[in-house]
Amino acid sequence: MSGVEVAGIIVAVFWAILISFLAVALVRLAQVLRATTKLVADVTDQAVPLLADASTTVRSARTQLDRVDAIASDVQEVTSNASALSSTVATAFGGPLVKVAAFGYGVRKALGKGDAAPSGGTPPKASRRTVFVGRTVPAARRRKQKG
């Protein structure tokens, strides 16, 4: 065999080995692409229902927020009406009620059933005392109570 024939055989073997490696690499690449395609299809199959559920949840939350907003505006209106009503009642009945109370006090005083001594000159009955927890009695009153 001549040197040219040996060189040709070596080049042919080299090319056969190179093509074999390339074929193996292409087969592996095809397997990876198939697995990737299957993975993307599975993710899509699972993601679409999840996105639909998320969309439904967001719509429901929006509806609930609209309801809460309506309730809050109603509460604000009721609060405003109650404030107006209380100021109207205070204006309409406040003055006359004070006058009626003062008149009742004056009538009690005049009839002798108030805190003042009756016209007979006898001292008034001992009034009931209210005890407040935590309050001290002034020193002048303490001396009167003891003696």
C-alpha positions in Angstrom: 0.0 0.0 0.0 1.2 3.4 -0.7 1.3 6.3 1.6 -1.6 8.0 -0.2 -3.9 5.1 0.2 -3.0 4.9 4.0 -3.7 8.6 4.3 -7.0 8.2 2.5 -8.1 5.4 4.8 -7.1 7.4 7.9 -9.1 10.4 6.7 -12.1 8.1 5.9 -12.0 6.5 9.4 -11.7 10.0 11.0 -14.7 11.2 9.0 -16.7 8.1 10.0 -15.9 8.6 13.7 -16.8 12.3 13.4 -20.1 11.6 11.7 -20.9 8.9 14.4 -20.3 11.4 17.2 -22.4 14.0 15.4 -25.2 11.4 14.9 -25.1 10.5 18.6 -25.2 14.2 19.6 -28.2 14.8 17.2 -30.1 11.9 18.7 -29.5 13.2 22.2 -30.5 16.7 21.2 -33.7 15.2 19.7 -34.5 13.5 23.0 -33.9 16.7 24.9 -36.2 18.6 22.5 -38.9 15.9 22.9 -38.7 16.0 26.7 -38.8 19.9 26.6 -41.8 19.8 24.4 -43.6 17.4 26.7 -42.7 19.5 29.7 -44.0 22.7 28.1 -47.2 20.9 27.2 -47.7 19.6 30.7 -47.0 23.1 32.2 -49.5 24.6 29.8 -52.1 22.0 30.7 -51.7 22.9 34.4 -51.2 26.6 34.0 -54.4 27.3 32.1 -56.8 26.1 34.8 -54.7 27.9 37.4 -54.9 31.1 35.5 -58.7 30.6 35.1 -59.0 30.1 38.9 -56.9 33.2 39.6 -59.0 35.2 37.2 -62.2 34.0 39.0 -60.7 34.8 42.4 -59.7 38.3 41.2 -63.2 38.9 39.9 -64.7 37.7 43.2 -62.4 39.9 45.2 -63.3 42.9 43.1 -67.0 42.2 43.7 -66.4 41.9 47.4 -64.4 45.2 47.4 -67.3 46.9 45.6 -69.7 45.7 48.3 -67.4 46.8 51.1 -67.1 50.2 49.4 -70.9 50.5 49.2 -71.2 49.5 52.9 -68.6 52.0 53.9 -70.4 54.8 52.0 -73.7 53.8 53.7 -72.0 53.8 57.1 -70.6 57.3 56.4 -74.1 58.5 55.4 -75.7 57.0 58.5 -73.0 58.6 60.7 -73.6 62.0 59.0 -77.3 61.6 59.5 -76.9 60.6 63.2 -74.6 63.6 63.8 -77.1 66.0 62.2 -80.0 64.4 64.2 -78.1 64.7 67.5 -77.3 68.4 66.8 -80.9 69.0 65.9 -82.2 67.3 69.0 -79.7 69.2 71.2 -80.8 72.5 69.6 -84.5 71.8 69.7 -84.8 70.2 73.2 -81.7 71.3 75.0 -82.8 74.8 76.0 -86.4 73.9 76.9 -85.2 70.9 79.0 -82.9 73.0 81.0 -85.7 75.4 81.6 -88.1 72.6 82.7 -85.4 71.2 85.1 -84.8 74.7 86.6 -88.5 75.2 87.0 -88.8 71.8 88.7 -86.0 72.7 91.0 -87.6 76.0 91.9 -90.9 74.3 92.6 -89.2 71.8 94.9 -87.4 74.6 96.7 -90.6 76.5 97.1 -92.6 73.6 98.4 -89.8 72.8 100.9 -88.7 69.5 99.5 -85.4 70.7 98.2 -82.0 70.8 100.0 -82.8 74.0 101.9 -84.3 74.0 105.4 -88.0 74.0 105.6 -89.7 77.2 106.8 -90.5 75.6 110.2 -86.9 76.3 111.4 -85.9 72.7 112.0 -82.6 71.6 110.6 -82.7 69.6 107.4 -82.3 65.8 107.6 -78.9 64.5 107.1 -78.4 64.0 103.4 -77.1 60.8 102.0 -73.5 61.0 101.1 -72.0 59.5 98.0 -68.6 57.8 98.4 -66.2 58.0 95.6 -63.4 55.4 95.7 -60.0 57.0 95.6 -61.1 60.5 96.6 -60.1 62.0 99.9 -62.3 64.2 102.1 -60.9 67.7 102.7 -59.4 68.2 106.2 -62.1 70.7 107.3 -64.8 68.2 106.5 -63.0 65.4 108.3 -62.9 67.4 111.5 -66.6 68.1 111.3 -67.4 64.4 110.8 -65.3 63.3 113.8 -66.5 65.9 116.3 
